[in-house]
Amino acid sequence: MSARLKALRAAALAGVMLVAPNGAGADGPPKPSGFDFYVLALSWSPTFCASAKASSNRDQCGEGKRYGLVVHGLWPQNERGYPENCPTDQPRRVPEKLGRTLFDIMPSMGLIGHQWRKHGTCSGLAQADYFALTRAAYERVRIPDSLRNAERATTVDVDAIETQFTRANAGMTRQALAVTCERGKLSEIRVCLTPQLAFRDCPEIDAQACSLPSVAVPPAR
């Protein structure tokens, strides 16, 4: 990773951005245009890989893959609704060389490309900077040990998952995240972050949480 991208990650975690919209230089914090905050969507890979739509995704769901929570995307979000597929002077295609640097947290070129076109183009960031910020956002969130080491199938209360996240992440409230489900299984953890990557409440996202009292958590194996 380049020194510039390492600096971007460090600055984002410290609450200071090194780039302005479209990658222009700036000394101050970011000034988002067209959105209010970010949603970091973390997908429970075993649930996705058990679905029909995962049949062609061998990078994430192939034999021997043992991913747990992976990055679905970093989404610019408004208090209500969100922008998508924004005009940009950046390339629409993500080079494979860049994409494969993300495979430890976002293991699919198809996913990476789709997230850039739909959401990353609305961030106002250069392509490489957007993905550096995505990694910084991922590293900002501490994943509870129960989901880091989920080697057997379990059923967990949704309330307990929220408690584990808020206890593991200082400053995160229950209103700053949503646990979503699909067919009774854990689907995603969605965390709301300011442009400087501080936790913040987000009523619309919180309202999207799973309505079931508990969810099945397939093992990461």
N, C-alpha and C positions, 0 to 999 in steps of 0.2 A: 504494500500500500504506500502511496506517495506521502511525502511529508505534509503536503497541503491537505490531503484528506484526513490524515491523523490530527492535524490542527483543527479541522472543521469539527471532527467528532469531539475533541476535547472542549472546544469552545461551546458547542451546543450543550454539552453536559453542564458547563459552567453558566449557561444562560446567556451566552453572547454568540451571535452569528458572524461569520467572516465573509459572507457573501450576501449580495442584494439580489432582487429579482433578476432572472436571466443571467445570473452569475457575475454581475457587475460588482466591483469592489465596494466595500462599505465598512465604516468603523463602528457603527452603532448596532443595536439589536435589530432583528428583522422587522420589517413593516409589511405584514401580510396584506395582500390586496385580493378581495373577493372571498375570503374565508376568515373564520374566527379562531379556530384551533385545529389540532390534529387528533385523529383517532388511530391508535396503533392496534391493528387487528392481529391477534395471535391465534392461529388455527391449530386445533388438536389433530395432528396428522393422521393417527390411526382411524379416526372417524372419517376423515376425507378419503383415505385410501380404501375404505370399505365400501365407498359409493361407486355407482356406475360411471360417474364423470371422471374417475381417477384411472380408468382402464388404460389410457394411453400415456400416463405420466410415470414413466419408468425411472426418472431421476429421483422422484420423491417416494414412489411406492413400489419400486422394484425389489427383487429378492435381496434380502439382507439389509434393507433400509430400516433404521430404528429411530426415526424422528418422533419427537413429542410435540411440544409447542413450537411452531414455526411461524415466521412472519407471513401473514396473508397480504398485508399492505400497510402503508402509512398514508392516511386519507385526510386531505384538507376538508374541514367540516365547518358548516355554519351552525348557529344556534338552532336553525331549522333548515334541514336539507343540506345539500353539498354541491359544489361545482364538479364538473367532470368533463373530460375530453377537451381541455382548454387549448386555445391557440398558443403556439410556442415557436420560437426560432431554434429550438433544440431538435435533434434528430428524433424521429418517431421510433426507430428501431434501437434496441439496446445491444451494443456489441457483446458477443459471447465472452470476450476477454473480461469485460466488466462484470457481466452477469455471473460468471463462475466464481468471482471473488465473494459472492453472496451465498453460495450454495450451502454453507454451514447453517444459515438461518432462513434461507428462502430458496429451497432446493428445486427450482424448475425455471428454465429459460422462458417457457410459455407464461408462467405466473409473473415473472419479473417484467417481461415485455408488456403484458396486459396492465399491470399495476402502474407502470410508467405512463402509458398512453391515457389511461382513464383518470388516474389520480395525480401522478407525479407532474404531469404537465400543468396542473393547477397550483403547484407549490410556488411558482416563480423562481425556482432554483434550476441551475444547470443540472444536467442528467447525473453526472458523477456526484455532485454535491447532494442531490436528493437522496441517492442511495447511501451516501455516507451518513446523512442525517437519519435515514431509516435504521441503519445499524446503531447509531448513537441512541435512538429511541428504544430499540430492543435492549441495549445494554443498560438503559435507565431503569428498566423494570426488573425487579428481582423475582424470579419464578420460584414459588414455594417448593420445598423438597418433595412434597407428595406428588407433584407433577413432573419434577425432574427425574424421579426414580420410579415411575409407574410401570413396573414390570409384570404386573398381574391385573386382571380385570377387577374393577371395583365399582361400587355404586356410592356416590357422594352427594350429600346435601348441597344444593346450590348456595345456600346461606353459608355453609362451611367453606366453600371455595372462595367466596368473597372475603370471609374473615381471614383466611390464610393469606390472601393478597394484601389486604390492608395492614395486617401485622408485619408482613415482610417488607413493606414499602412505606417508609415514613412520609406522611403528608398525603397519602392516598386515602380517600374516603369511599364509602360504598356507592356514593353518587358519581364517582369518577370512573366507574367500570361497569361492564355488563357481561354476565356469563350467558352465552347463547347455547341453544341445543338444537339437535336435528335427529328426528326419529328416536327421541329419548336418550340420545347420547350427547356427551359434551362436544360442542362444535367449536366455539371460539371464546376467547377472553378479549374484550375490547376495552382499551384503556384510553382515557382522554388526557391530552397533554397540550400545554400552551406552546406557541411557536418556539419558546426557549426550553421546552421539554420539562416543565414543571407540571405536576399533577393538577388537574382542575375538574370541577364538577361539570356534568353535561346531562341535564335532565332528559333530552330527547334520546340519547344513546342509552342511558340507564333504563328508560322505558322499554327498550327492545330486549331486555333480559328474558331468559327462559322463564316460562310461567310454571314449570314443573317444580315440585319441591326437591327432587333429586334427579341426578343424571347418571347414566352408565359411563364409565371411563374405560374404553378399550385399552389394553396394554400397548406400550411402545415396544414392539418386538418385530 
